[in-house]
Amino acid sequence: MADNKPLRLWGGRFEGAPSDALTRLSVSVQFDWRLAPYDLLASRAHARVLHRAGLLTQDELDRMLRALDDLDRACRSGEFRPTVADEDVHTALERGLLERLGSLGGKLRAGRSRNDQIATDLRLYLRDHVRTIVSRVVELETALINQAEQHADTPAPGMTHLQHAQPISFGHQLLAHVHALARDVDRFRDWDKRAAVCPLGSGALAGSSLPLDPAAVAAELGFDAPAPNSMDAVADRDFAAEFLFCAAMLGVHISRLGEEIVLWASQEFRWIEVDDAYATGSSIMPQKKNPDVAELARGKSGRLIGSLMSLLTTLKGLPLTYNRDLQEDKEPVFDAVDTLLLVLPAMAGMVATMRVNTARLEASAPDGFALATDLAELLVRRGVPFREAHEAVGHLVVYCQVNDKDFGDLTDEELAKVSPHFAADAAGLPEGTPSVRDVLSVRGALAARSAYGGTAPDRVREQVAALREIVDEQAAWANSES
């Protein structure tokens, strides 16, 4: 500009310049600059609406669109950058437009405010990036499914309270994580439906007296509809908070998977070995191999949860409509996006390359009297009330502990001594009822749990096929345009 004064999008009623302290507190361009492509996209749509309203001639529109395209190119190449004097992304871009168009550039501000601009830009940014996030989740899901398919028949200790409980298929446990991640994708997709409302055209809070067309802008920008209430449109940050909840929930699920991998890779478990490419060593202990990706993923969940809490706390006391507090909405959102896009590829790579110690898993599957429930259910099939069956097997566990034996070490006489229900010739048994020896088999225990959702290898393979279809459909959505 001719007078070289910093460009401000306000100030007509002010006689003096803002203090340095206010300027430093107000500036946001250092983090909201990443919204520049979305602001320019919305500016093109707004320019076309101004033209249809008779507020720009065809020549002015053509010049405006060429200047916006040139500014977009300059922003992407780094030729045009914000300066320390630019308050925010909107100020920087208007400066760039004025440099290219002179006073014509100032016409673009008609009928819109930074209030509806920023609400629109942030929605556009998130709706774009949520598809990238889902693509990365799909990669992690696929890595887990591939491992599960290889280990549908691999017995493993199933745990509750981190204590051996019942034998399971290791593939079944891996797929449990896929189901959690699939719910996360469902939440993001459901979020996208609610986020597909366009605030542009709401102005500062009351709409505009100019003959604009919010529905046309919404359609051009890929939204389903314009905002039905201009006050709610500029004040609403539900979409940001809900996105952060979805991100935090995904972070929690990634953290739970990370925690299990840390355990599985430990000397105490030795169920898996993490590939060298996804582990680090110690600066003092030469033998160490640390599952850092899993640990970092576990730690990053705290950032995601913190971002959600930060925004909710900011929002909880705000009156309608726009308040400057809402400047605090962007950094938590940006941090959540960046965190997920760092963590997810690393987790997918680690899972895809980890080596499973099948011999160790199978050997430890029956440990801790893990077949106790199978014995109790055998007695139920023999007509014993479960309460009595539960107590009888509990006594059998105590007998084994006192005598330092496992179930398979017991003689028929010892079994019958603990409870007559265990006798091989127990009276009145239905034909075909298995013996105690028949159920003291890990693979038999797995095969027996063949009900829908169970851990039987055949059911696990069915899950693999069903989840592949779900994940393929998720990938197609992620690759679609918003």
Protein Blocks (a to p, Z undefined) as FASTA:
>chain_A
ZZlpacdfbhjlpmbdcdfklmmmmpmklmmmmmmmmmmmmmmmmmmmmmmnopacfklm
mmmmmmmmmmmmmmmnomaccdfklmblmlmmmmmmmmmnommlmmmmgopafklmmmmm
mmmmmmmmmmmmmmmmmmmmmmmmmmmmmmmmmccdddehhiafbdcdfklmmmmmmmmm
mmmmmmmmmmmmmmmccfehnlmmnopfbdcdfklmmmmnopabdcfbfklmmmpcklmm
mmmmmmmmmmmmmmmmmmmmmmmmpmklomaccdfklcccdfklmkbccdfklmmmmmmm
mmmmmmmmmmmmmmmmcccfbdfklmmmmmmmmmmmmmmmmmmmmmmmmmmmpccdfklm
mmmmmgghlmmmmmmmmmmmnopafklmmmmmmmmmmmmmmnopafklpcfklmmmmpmk
lpmklghiaehiacfklmmcfklmmmmmmcghiabfklmmmmmmmmmmmmmmmmmmmmpc
ZZ
